[in-house]
Every structure is written in C-alpha cells, then in structure tokens.
Amino acid sequence: EADIYQTPRYLVIGTGKKITLECSQTMGHDKMYWYQQDPGMELHLIHYSYGVNSTEKGDLSSESTVSRIRTEHFPLTLESARPSHTSQYLCASSELTGPSSYEQYFGPGTRLTVT
Amino acid sequence: QKEVEQDPGPLSVPEGAIVSLNCTYSNSAFQYFMWYRQYSRKGPELLMYTYSSGNKEDGRFTAQVDKSSKYISLFIRDSQPSDSATYLCAMSDRGSTLGRLYFGRGTQLTVWP
C-alpha cells in the first residue's frame, strides 16, 4: 500500500546531540517536503526537494539539513539539538507536475523534545 | 497580514449538527484550495481538493470557494464524534512550480455525542 513513513514517532533527546529524522514514501512521488508544526500555529515549510540530488531551504530558517540520495528517502538531520528545536516535524510528498502536484500527502510526524 | 487566516476555535457541536469551517486569504493568485483533517498526534490527511471557484461535494463534506470574496468554506453535514479533529485549510497559486502550500492555523472541532 502506498504510504509515507516517519521514524521515530517520538524522540526525547538531550541538548547537543545529533539526530536524524527519517522519512520514506512508497507513493512514487518526486517532490518531498519537511514542515515544522507548533501547537495552534501554521505549518512552516523548512525544506523541500524536486527529486534525487535536489534540496532547497524553505521559508522558515532552520538549522537542520536534508539529503535526497534516493527518490523514496528524505532524511532530516540536526547536528546539535537545542531546546528551541522542540516541535512536531512532518514529512510530505506530492507528484512533480500537473494539478495533482498540489496534493501533498503527509506522514504521521515525529514529535521531538530536546531537554 | 498573513496569507491565510483561519479562526482556531475551538468549536464544539452536538452530534448531527451542520458544521461550517472557514478561511480567508489575501493573495488573489491562489487557484488551488485544500482542506486537511488532522487527528491528535497524527499527520494531516487530505480531505477535499478544489480548483478555482465553485462547490465540491464528497459524502457529508462540501467545499466551497468564493474567489471574489477570497473566502473558502468546508461544511460537514450530520457531524459525528469521529469528525473531532483539527481542520486545516491550505491553498496554492498556479505559478508556483514548487506547489507550495500556504496553510491556515487550523480550527479545532469537537463533536460530542
């Protein structure tokens, strides 16, 4: 079944640690996105990718980095976690072109807490 | 001014009620309009997708777009406790090669039995 997977679902980690949030999709989509969501606030786009070896920063300034070595895989890395990184991180994907390219499908999210 | 405005609620209604959720926007270039449903501790789930103005119906859900007023609505008929969730509106403009979505803050809905 086509889906988007994120691991871990929940992560509590100490300040200064390096972390990688995983995102994989079996939707066959070229475009992938990372959003940050805080309670009661809009989703903020932090990274996106059009395809393999394509990565761009979004609107929200982020200290994270991403990579896109395989079409189905779009991991997000924080080199040194800080309490300000505490948030929900959502991965999404969509088709590359056409009207369906506006339909983004989301994973279940990773809730990150940095202590 | 934010691109998309959405009243966060919370909205609490009895089972069977008709629910109306709304968003306003400022960018007249927006052409694609979406409603997402997000259950607690889950990712957003695409509920309705409309292009340009008009109505779209899917079961108990109806999405309306009024581009002249820059106003979109989602109606839920015969609401059920399982409809309790946060509803996010999102929209995009035709010129965006990224397919960049602009989201509202979400409206938290509770349907009580």
Chai-1 contact restraints between the chains, C-beta under 6 A:
chainA,res_idxA,chainB,res_idxB,connection_type,confidence,min_distance_angstrom,max_distance_angstrom,comment,restraint_id
A,G40,B,P8,contact,1.0,0.0,6.0,A-B,restraint_1
A,E42,B,F103,contact,1.0,0.0,6.0,A-B,restraint_2
A,E42,B,R105,contact,1.0,0.0,6.0,A-B,restraint_3
A,L43,B,F103,contact,1.0,0.0,6.0,A-B,restraint_4
A,L90,B,G43,contact,1.0,0.0,6.0,A-B,restraint_5
A,S94,B,G99,contact,1.0,0.0,6.0,A-B,restraint_6
A,S101,B,G99,contact,1.0,0.0,6.0,A-B,restraint_7
A,Y102,B,Y32,contact,1.0,0.0,6.0,A-B,restraint_8
A,Y102,B,S92,contact,1.0,0.0,6.0,A-B,restraint_9
A,Y102,B,G99,contact,1.0,0.0,6.0,A-B,restraint_10
A,E103,B,L46,contact,1.0,0.0,6.0,A-B,restraint_11
A,E103,B,Y49,contact,1.0,0.0,6.0,A-B,restraint_12
A,F106,B,G43,contact,1.0,0.0,6.0,A-B,restraint_13
A,F106,B,P44,contact,1.0,0.0,6.0,A-B,restraint_14
A,G107,B,G43,contact,1.0,0.0,6.0,A-B,restraint_15
A,P108,B,K42,contact,1.0,0.0,6.0,A-B,restraint_16
A,P108,B,G43,contact,1.0,0.0,6.0,A-B,restraint_17
A,G109,B,G43,contact,1.0,0.0,6.0,A-B,restraint_18
